[in-house]
Amino acid sequence: MPVHPRAQAVADTFLHSADAEAPGLVEGLYLTGSVALGDFRPHVSDIDFVVVTARRPTDADQDALRRAHGHVRAQHTHPQFNGIHVTWEDLASDPRSCSRVPSVLGGRFRTRSSPDVNPVTWHILAERGVPVRGPMPLEMDVWDELETLRSWSLGTLDEQWRRWRAAAGRLVTPRGLAVLGSLAPSWSVLSVSRLHFTLRTGEITSKSGAGFYALHAFERRWQDIVNECLRIRRGSSPPSLYENSLTRRRAALDYIEMVLDDALTPSRA
C-alpha cells in the first residue's frame, strides 16, 4: 500500500541515521498503527513503528538507537515517531512474555518497554504491517492469537480505561482539563470504540473505522458525540456539534462510561 509521504520521510531518516550509527543492527522496519490501517492523519496521528534488530541491543546499540531517534526528532518534530525495538524471536512469541525492549514514546527513546508491546501491535503487524525494510509480514513468523487479543482488549478497558475515565471525570486535574480541548475527547471516544469493536469482532480497526462502527452499534443518542469526534479527527472545518467545550466534555465522558459498561457486563461480553 502507498505510504503517506510524511511517514515515508520519517522512516527513511531513521534508517539512514541508524545505519550510520550502528551498521547492520536494524534488519527490519515496519509501520503499524494508523499508517497500516489506512487512517493516517498528520495533524493528529503518530507514526507507529516496529524495528527488528539483528540481536538484543547492547548498551552500545541502545546508545546508537538513541542517537538515531534524536536525529529523527531534530528533523521531524511532528508527527512523533513512536514504537518498539524487538528481535525476530520476540515477534514469534506471545508479546506478554516479551523481555524488556527499548522503545520510543512521545518521541523520546527509552530503555524500557512501552505499552505498544501488546497483542494488538503483533496482530496489526501480522495482518497489515507496512514493510519499509525487511520481508513481507506474511513471510514472517509473527505470533497472533485471537483469544489473547480479546482478553487483552477486555483487560485494557477494565483497567486502563476505567482509571482514565475516573481521572478525566475530575475537572480540575490535568486530564480533566485536557478533555475540554478537542483532541482528547476524539482520541478517547474513538479508542474505547476500537476496543469494543475488537471484543465484538475479533478484528482490529482504525480510529475512524471505530467511529463508523459506533454509529451503528450504539443508540442514536450517542451519534452526536461520535460524529463530533470523527469531525475532529478529519480536521474538518464545519463548526462543532456542541455549543461549548463543557457540553462536549460531558458527552464524551458519558459515552466512554457507556461503552465500558456495555463491554464489561458479563452477559454482553
C-alpha positions, 0 to 999 in steps of 0.5 A, spaced: 500 500 500 502 507 498 505 510 504 503 517 506 509 521 504 510 524 511 511 517 514 515 515 508 520 521 510 520 519 517 522 512 516 527 513 511 531 518 516 531 513 521 534 508 517 539 512 514 541 515 521 541 508 524 545 505 519 550 510 520 550 509 527 550 502 528 551 498 521 547 492 520 543 492 527 536 494 524 534 488 519 527 490 519 522 496 519 515 496 519 509 501 520 503 499 524 498 503 527 494 508 523 499 508 517 497 500 516 490 501 517 489 506 512 487 512 517 493 516 517 492 523 519 498 528 520 495 533 524 493 528 529 496 521 528 503 518 530 507 514 526 507 507 529 513 503 528 516 496 529 524 495 528 527 488 528 534 488 530 539 483 528 540 481 536 538 484 543 541 491 543 547 492 547 548 498 551 552 500 545 546 499 540 541 502 545 546 508 545 546 508 537 538 507 537 538 513 541 542 517 537 538 515 531 531 517 534 534 524 536 536 525 529 529 523 527 526 528 532 531 534 530 528 533 523 521 531 524 518 534 530 511 532 528 508 527 527 512 523 533 515 517 531 513 512 536 514 504 537 518 498 539 525 495 538 524 487 538 528 481 535 525 476 530 524 471 536 520 476 540 515 477 534 514 469 534 512 469 541 506 471 545 508 479 546 506 478 554 512 474 555 516 479 551 523 481 555 524 488 556 525 492 549 527 499 548 522 503 545 520 510 543 514 514 546 512 521 545 518 521 541 523 520 546 527 513 546 527 509 552 530 503 555 524 500 557 518 497 554 512 501 552 505 499 552 505 498 544 508 491 546 501 488 546 497 483 542 494 488 538 501 491 535 503 483 533 496 482 530 496 489 526 503 487 524 501 480 522 495 482 518 497 489 515 504 491 517 507 496 512 514 493 510 519 499 509 525 494 510 525 487 511 520 481 508 513 481 507 509 480 514 506 474 511 513 471 510 514 472 517 513 468 523 509 473 527 505 470 533 497 472 533 492 469 537 485 471 537 483 469 544 489 473 547 487 479 543 480 479 546 482 478 553 487 483 552 482 488 549 477 486 555 483 487 560 485 494 557 478 497 558 477 494 565 483 497 567 486 502 563 480 505 561 476 505 567 482 509 571 482 514 565 475 515 565 475 516 573 481 521 572 478 525 566 471 525 570 475 530 575 475 537 572 480 540 575 486 535 574 490 535 568 486 530 564 480 533 566 482 539 563 485 536 557 478 533 555 475 540 554 480 541 548 478 537 542 483 532 541 482 528 547 475 527 547 476 524 539 482 520 541 478 517 547 471 516 544 474 513 538 479 508 542 474 505 547 470 504 540 476 500 537 476 496 543 469 494 543 469 493 536 475 488 537 471 484 543 465 484 538 469 482 532 475 479 533 478 484 528 482 490 529 480 497 526 482 504 525 480 510 529 475 512 524 473 505 522 471 505 530 467 511 529 463 508 523 462 502 527 459 506 533 454 509 529 451 503 528 452 499 534 450 504 539 443 508 540 442 514 536 443 518 542 450 517 542 451 519 534 452 526 536 458 525 540 461 520 535 460 524 529 463 530 533 469 526 534 470 523 527 469 531 525 475 532 529 479 527 527 478 529 519 480 536 521 474 538 518 472 545 518 464 545 519 463 548 526 462 543 532 456 539 534 456 542 541 455 549 543 461 549 548 467 545 550 463 543 557 457 540 553 462 536 549 466 534 555 460 531 558 458 527 552 464 524 551 465 522 558 458 519 558 459 515 552 466 512 554 462 510 561 457 507 556 461 503 552 465 500 558 459 498 561 456 495 555 463 491 554 464 489 561 457 486 563 458 479 563 452 477 559 454 482 553 461 480 553 
